[in-house]
Each structure stands twice: as structure tokens, then as C-alpha cells.
């Protein structure tokens, strides 16, 4: 199971046509492979298994492990206007495993704020409005571009 990228998606469907989806994606690289591997190998899913073991259970349809994880689901309700977050793990073989509604359905150790902060710092951020046919995508740069301003008025301004 070689990871290609990890995406954390935040959505608020109760906003209807005003909904904005925010995605933070961390693509595996030589600079972050150790951090990703450490997170996958140590993060506990609902106190039952590591994230790596959970991935194996999902792929092999190990109902014993999956039922135990499900049985230990936290009791968190979605409130009106609440954000729903999904964690998507994309593998090099083209498959993906998603932890849907990750903050309410899973206790994932070392994830928030540790790994999510790292993802925001090192990953890419995209915002889009699902009801706008992706016309208004907003790709957030790592740092704002330098703006150069003239030091004295130009001919146009005189």
C-alpha cells in the first residue's frame, strides 16, 4: 500500500448554493514521506487499530476489525450549519480509502491538530463552490506574491 497523496476535504452542505468546499492535499514526496509513514503507522483509529491496520482491514473486508472500529465510533452529532470533513487516502495503484465525516465518526490520534496543521503547512489548498460548475475555483498560493509598487508617480498619474 504505497500512498500517493492525502486529501482532507471540508464541506458545509447546509449552505445549499452558497456551499464552499475546501480541500487540503498533501502529495507524497521525499520531504514528507517519513512524516506520512509515521502518521499512518502510529495513528489509532477509534482506539482499536493503527491507520495502516485499518487500511488492510478495509481492503481485505475484515469484518471483525471493521465492526470493532465501528462499535467504538464516538458519539458526536452533526449540528445545524456544521462542517463535514472527509479524509481521503489515495494510493499509487489508483485506489482510495476514505474516512467519511472523520471528526465525528472517528477518533484518530495524532490527526488533529498535529497532522492537519502539517498538511496545511506543506500541502496545497483549493476552494470551490459545487453549485458553480467549478468556474470559481480558488487555488490558494503558499505565500502571497510580492507586489511591486512604483516609488514615484508614473506619467499616467501626473
N, C-alpha and C positions, 0 to 999 in steps of 0.2 A: 504494500500500500504506500506508494510514493505520492506525497501531497504536491499538488501543483500550485494551489492558492487557497486562501481562506477569505470568505466574504461575510461580513456582518451587515445585515440589512435591517433598517428601522422603517416602519410604516405606521400610518395612523389612518386606517380606512374610515373611521367615523367622520372624517373631514370631507368625505364624498369627493366632489370635483375639485376641492382645494387641497387634496392629499398630496404630500410630497414624500417620496421615498428617498432615503439616504443610504448609500452603500459605501462601506469602507472595505477595500480589498487589499490584502497583503499577498503579494506574489512571492513564492519561494525563491530565494537567491542564496548565494554563498554567504552573504552578510547576515542572513536571518535564519538559516536552516537549523542552527543549533538552538535558537530560541523557540522555533516552531516545534522541533523534535522534543525538547524539554517540556513544553506545554502539553503536547499530545500524550507524552509518556507519564506525566505526573498529575494532570487534572483529573479529579474524581467526578464521575457522573452520578449524581444523587447518592453519593457515599457508597456506591456499590462496586464499580469498576473504573479503571482509568479510561480516558477517552480512546486510547488505542485499542483497549479490550472491547469497548463499546462498538467501535467500528467493525471489529472482527465479528462480534455478535450480530450486528445488523446484516453484514454480508452473508454470514452463514445461517441467518434466521434462527439463531439460538434463543428459543422462546424462554428458556429458564432464566437466562441473563436479562433478556428484554423485559420479561414480566417483573423481575426483581427491581429493575430500574424504574419501571412504570409504577410499581407498588410504593416506591419511595419518592414519588413526584411531590414537590412542595405544594402547599395549599395556598396559592396566590390567585386572586381574582382579577379579571380584566375590568377595569373601571371605565366609565364613560370618558371618551377622549384619550384613553390610554394608548401608549405606543406598544406595538407588537414588534418583536425583534427575532430574526431568524439567523442562525449561524450555519453557513454552507461551507463544507469542506470539499474541494474539487481535487480529484486525483489525476495523475498523469495518464491513466488508462481511459479517461473520458467520463468516468462515473463520478457521482457526488453523493454525499450523505449530508442531510440537513437536520439540524436540531431546531424544529419549528417552535416559535414562542419560547425561546431559550431562557429568558429571565423568569418566566412563570412556571414552566414545566420542568425545568432542570435546576438543580444546584450544581454548578460547575465550578469547582475550586480553581483558583489561580486565574480565573477568567476576567471577572470584573472587580476592581478596575485594572488589575495588573496587565493582562494580555490585551484587553481592549485599548488601553492607553498606548501600548506598543503598536498596535495595528493603526491607530490614528496617526501616531508619530511617523511611522515608516511606510504606511500604505498609501493608497490613492483614495480620494473621496469624490463621489459623484452624487448629485441630487437630480431627481427627475420627477415630473408630475405625470402619473399614469394616465390621466384623462386628457393629456395634451398631445397624445401620439408621439411622445419623445421629442417634440420640437424644442422644448425648453431645457434640455439637459444642461446642467451646470457642473463643469469639472473644476474642482477646487485645486488651485496650484499649491505646491508645498509652501512656498513663500511668495508674497506679492511681488510682482515685477517692479523693478526700480522705475520711478517716474522722473524723467528729467524735465526741469522747468527752466525756461530762459532766465538768465540773471538780469537782463535789461530788456526793455520793451523792443519788440520787433517792429518792422516797418508797418505791419498791419495794425498795430496798437497805437502808433504815434498819432 
